Amino acid sequence: MYIKKAAVVGAGTMGADIAYVIASAGVPVVLRDVDAAQLDRARQHVSDLWNTRVKRGKMTASQAADRLANMRFSQDPQDLADVSLAIEAVSERMEVKKSVFRELDRVLPPLALIASNTSALSISELAAVTGRAKRVVGMHFFYPAHMMKLVEVIAGEETARETIAAVMQFSEEIRKIPVKVKECPGFVVNRVLMAAMAEVLRFKEETGVDAADIDQAVTRGGLAPMGPLRLADALGLDVAWEVANTLSAAYGERFRPSQEFASLIAAGHYGIKSGQGFYSYR
Ligand SMILES: NC(=O)c1ccc[n+]([C@@H]2O[C@H](COP(=O)([O-])OP(=O)(O)OC[C@H]3O[C@@H](n4cnc5c(N)ncnc54)[C@H](O)[C@@H]3O)[C@@H](O)[C@H]2O)c1
């Protein structure tokens, strides 16, 4: 199946970047959100990314303008009525995602595919609220999606082989590297990453070593290009919290979020997006 036009639902940290990647590959894309301010931020974000490429001599201003013209920013679900693939990237909460899946099932053409960018939730459970479970799949991009090549592709219990083939091919067309993984809470990368994160937070709680020193040790030790606490702030503590709770419910104690993490969430400190997380950005 050829994807001639796509949609991304949710214009936050991930959705804006995923839409940028699709438009950059020359595929028209509708970016939908319920929040007009998020759509404005997304438009600014993608314009900044293309402008940086123009300044670096990687593309001309007119190519950048053509890419932006490939994107439509919309609050209206009816604007998705002619897409062949919609990628859901709304908040990491099952009920919110289910309501988006029901809406997508209503407005998309009958043969269109629905993918979720969920970090840890069940693709089969999402598929079950639609009348097209064969055409529902996981497409898990990584932060920041305009730089990270990997896409985990996840089949739900009823996902058709043709659906997997179509999103594998589409992922390559938008210059990503798709890898098929098994459906389980957290798939591969988040299961490993969040296990490490839980250990980092336990270590921090037990020893009182501060965030900057832990991040320095991890990066200088060559374990990761970015410290885990800086990374958590960048990708959004609210999202990481939902993922940690999903994994903790599925696998138990070893994924339990720390008390400090809980306190940050209770205070509305979600990292860079709110101005405060493990670090301050004010
Ligand atoms: N942040 C990351 O690093 C990261 C990485 C990989 C995957 N993910 C996953 O991607 C998804 C989105 O995460 P994010 O960090 O971009 O979240 P975010 O909070 O930055 O953005 C979520 C967006 O969804 C919008 N939204 C909420 N309900 C909606 C609805 N009913 N219809 C349309 N839009 C709606 C919100 O207005 C917001 O703009 C989550 O499932 C998350 O687990 C996140």
The ligand as an SDF file (V2000), in Angstrom:
LIG
                    3D

 44 48  0  0  0  0  0  0  0  0999 V2000
    8.3130   12.6850   24.4840 N   0  0  0  0  0  0  0  0  0  0  0  0
    9.0050   11.6830   24.0070 C   0  0  0  0  0  0  0  0  0  0  0  0
   10.2420   11.6640   24.0790 O   0  0  0  0  0  0  0  0  0  0  0  0
    8.3500   10.5080   23.3540 C   0  0  0  0  0  0  0  0  0  0  0  0
    9.1450    9.6050   22.6410 C   0  0  0  0  0  0  0  0  0  0  0  0
    8.5220    8.5480   21.9490 C   0  0  0  0  0  0  0  0  0  0  0  0
    7.1520    8.4050   22.0350 C   0  0  0  0  0  0  0  0  0  0  0  0
    6.4120    9.2880   22.7660 N   0  0  0  0  0  0  0  0  0  0  0  0
    4.9610    9.1050   22.7990 C   0  0  0  0  0  0  0  0  0  0  0  0
    4.3750   10.0280   21.8980 O   0  0  0  0  0  0  0  0  0  0  0  0
    3.0900   10.4250   22.3980 C   0  0  0  0  0  0  0  0  0  0  0  0
    3.0590   11.9300   22.5240 C   0  0  0  0  0  0  0  0  0  0  0  0
    4.0620   12.3400   23.4430 O   0  0  0  0  0  0  0  0  0  0  0  0
    4.5690   13.8530   23.4710 P   0  0  0  0  0  0  0  0  0  0  0  0
    5.7700   13.8830   24.3260 O   0  0  0  0  0  0  0  0  0  0  0  0
    4.6290   14.4090   22.0930 O   0  0  0  0  0  0  0  0  0  0  0  0
    3.3390   14.5350   24.2660 O   0  0  0  0  0  0  0  0  0  0  0  0
    2.9660   16.0760   24.3980 P   0  0  0  0  0  0  0  0  0  0  0  0
    2.2950   16.2050   25.7080 O   0  0  0  0  0  0  0  0  0  0  0  0
    4.1460   16.9460   24.0790 O   0  0  0  0  0  0  0  0  0  0  0  0
    1.9080   16.3080   23.2220 O   0  0  0  0  0  0  0  0  0  0  0  0
    0.6450   15.6780   23.2060 C   0  0  0  0  0  0  0  0  0  0  0  0
   -0.2670   16.4990   22.2880 C   0  0  0  0  0  0  0  0  0  0  0  0
   -1.4830   15.8000   22.1100 O   0  0  0  0  0  0  0  0  0  0  0  0
   -2.5110   16.7720   22.0170 C   0  0  0  0  0  0  0  0  0  0  0  0
   -3.8040   16.1280   22.2660 N   0  0  0  0  0  0  0  0  0  0  0  0
   -4.3050   15.6740   23.4470 C   0  0  0  0  0  0  0  0  0  0  0  0
   -5.5330   15.1310   23.2420 N   0  0  0  0  0  0  0  0  0  0  0  0
   -5.7820   15.2390   21.9050 C   0  0  0  0  0  0  0  0  0  0  0  0
   -6.8840   14.8530   21.0820 C   0  0  0  0  0  0  0  0  0  0  0  0
   -7.9510   14.2560   21.5870 N   0  0  0  0  0  0  0  0  0  0  0  0
   -6.8100   15.1000   19.7440 N   0  0  0  0  0  0  0  0  0  0  0  0
   -5.7130   15.7290   19.2210 C   0  0  0  0  0  0  0  0  0  0  0  0
   -4.6510   16.1270   19.9670 N   0  0  0  0  0  0  0  0  0  0  0  0
   -4.6830   15.8690   21.2810 C   0  0  0  0  0  0  0  0  0  0  0  0
   -2.1120   17.7990   23.0660 C   0  0  0  0  0  0  0  0  0  0  0  0
   -2.7780   19.0470   22.8410 O   0  0  0  0  0  0  0  0  0  0  0  0
   -0.6150   17.8790   22.8460 C   0  0  0  0  0  0  0  0  0  0  0  0
   -0.2870   18.8560   21.8720 O   0  0  0  0  0  0  0  0  0  0  0  0
    2.8870    9.6800   23.7180 C   0  0  0  0  0  0  0  0  0  0  0  0
    2.1920    8.5060   23.4760 O   0  0  0  0  0  0  0  0  0  0  0  0
    4.3280    9.3740   24.1450 C   0  0  0  0  0  0  0  0  0  0  0  0
    4.4100    8.2550   24.9860 O   0  0  0  0  0  0  0  0  0  0  0  0
    6.9780   10.3470   23.4110 C   0  0  0  0  0  0  0  0  0  0  0  0
  1  2  1  0
  2  3  2  0
  2  4  1  0
  4  5  1  0
  4 44  2  0
  5  6  2  0
  6  7  1  0
  7  8  2  0
  8  9  1  0
  8 44  1  0
  9 10  1  0
  9 42  1  0
 10 11  1  0
 11 12  1  0
 11 40  1  0
 12 13  1  0
 13 14  1  0
 14 15  2  0
 14 16  1  0
 14 17  1  0
 17 18  1  0
 18 19  2  0
 18 20  1  0
 18 21  1  0
 21 22  1  0
 22 23  1  0
 23 24  1  0
 23 38  1  0
 24 25  1  0
 25 26  1  0
 25 36  1  0
 26 27  1  0
 26 35  1  0
 27 28  2  0
 28 29  1  0
 29 30  1  0
 29 35  2  0
 30 31  1  0
 30 32  2  0
 32 33  1  0
 33 34  2  0
 34 35  1  0
 36 37  1  0
 36 38  1  0
 38 39  1  0
 40 41  1  0
 40 42  1  0
 42 43  1  0
M  CHG  2   8   1  16  -1
M  END
$$$$
